[in-house]
Amino acid sequence: MSALWTAAEAARATGGRTAGAWQATGVSIDTRTLAPGDLFVALAAQRDGHEFVARALELGAAAALVSHVPEGVSGDAPLLVADDTLAALTALGAVGRARTRARVVAVTGSVGKTSTKDMLRTALAAQAPTHAADKSYNNHWGVPLTLARMPRDTRFAVIEIGMNRPGEIAPLARLARPHVGIVTTVAAAHMESFGSLDEIAREKASLAEGLVPGGVMILNRDTGTYPVQRGVVGRLGVRCLSFGGSALAHYRLSDTNLTETAVTARAACMGAPQIFKLAQPGRHLAMNAMAVLAAVDALGADRARAALALAGWSAPEGRGARWIIALGGGGIDGHVHLIDESYNANPAAMAAAFEVFAVTQPRDGQGRVARGRRIALLADMLELGADGPALHAQLAALPALAAVDTVHCAGPLMKHLHAALPHKKRGLWCADSAALAARVPRLVDAGDVVMCKGSNGSRVGLLVQAIKKLGDARPLDAQGTE
């Protein structure tokens, strides 16, 4: 494997001091996922990364980026010493971005960032070397890390950019310097830090501040805050394209057909007809794909090839990934179908997830209960501010909830939904996800379809793991089979 960073290059990029002629083939901030040959960056997070430098070198790290020689590490170890390791990683990312000829697209939005990022990677990788983070690395260290990991021969790069509070997106956009920016949608998320949806919209639109000259912004025409975002982009003198179901959208989704395992769509892209399929149900996913097709055109890639490639895309873990759990040896006692929506949640994402859940069919005649059921396990949606209780209660009015048999809830905010549910759909309420997870074996039966959703901070993953532990859990492939 060719060198991603030589000692001399990394020192010049960061302004750090190093000795020796080491070469790194990757960049890592976590010894649990470090590969031999990585440059380990000792960031200060929940724990100081300097505590793990010795372990990183034992695991085969080519060198470590540090602010001082850590205790237990020899002074002649392969170290790159800089005053501030996060600043040094950011500088490394800036140089990593500058040294390639890559066409870059940056994605932000209240819902659908990671799915859209992964769709873009699938669509573009079919045409040229494409770089994107495997995970949702979209914050003040995730964006620099993604850029620092970019191979020299990258031709397309996809950078996800997120935020928790005002003023975070523009600096990351300036670092990524994208040719194309996408805002998937604007919804009630992180409301604790913002006074209104318009403020969130302006923050998302500030992505345009980092575009290279001649860059293009792609906005969701269907959102109520589109005029706000269009105004921000217009004042910056940036060209704007739109997507959505609106007749005014440049990339218009005109028709969708949902099945249990897929969505097929008809669209018009700048007036030209386009048909595509995703091997994952959900009109919201088809809408994200419209943003992808707009970006493909803006990047100068082949939209027809991209549309074909999207048929092979599958949802990432925690964002609609599907599992089949075989109960008993070889599934002799039947199967449970799991929809893992555990990574994050807000009201808009919850509505989209329930729409998909409603078309997923349970199986009758398999378990103790003769009829298969749709069962939702929900945990708190966080960072919604003072409106949090009301927004949870309002989920009871979702039209797709009519197709759900039972809703079990965990957390103080979900208690408001629990109280608002019709009696026949009201399952258990538990104080937290751990308490609800302990009850899972008695709540789920063969033939059931189970969806787990809530904010990551509500530990929804405990519910997912509890269901997987019921039997032999295997992911479903793009055709909806084991």
Salt bridges, closest charged atoms under 4 A:
GLU9 OE1 - ARG99 NH1 3.96
GLU9 OE1 - ARG152 NH2 2.70
ASP30 OD2 - ARG32 NH2 2.83
ASP48 OD1 - HIS50 ND1 2.80
GLU51 OE1 - ARG47 NH2 2.74
GLU58 OE1 - ARG55 NH1 3.48
ASP118 OD1 - LYS117 NZ 3.02
ASP118 OD1 - ARG121 NH2 2.89
ASP134 OD1 - ARG121 NH1 3.26
GLU168 OE2 - ARG165 NH1 3.14
GLU209 OE1 - ARG174 NH2 2.61
GLU260 OE2 - ARG363 NH2 3.39
ASP297 OD2 - ARG303 NE 2.81
GLU341 OE1 - LYS453 NZ 3.14
GLU383 OE1 - HIS190 ND1 2.43
ASP405 OD1 - ARG371 NH2 2.82
ASP445 OD1 - ARG368 NH1 3.72
ASP448 OD2 - ARG373 NH2 2.65
ASP472 OD2 - ARG474 NE 2.93
GLU482 OE1 - ARG474 NH1 3.88
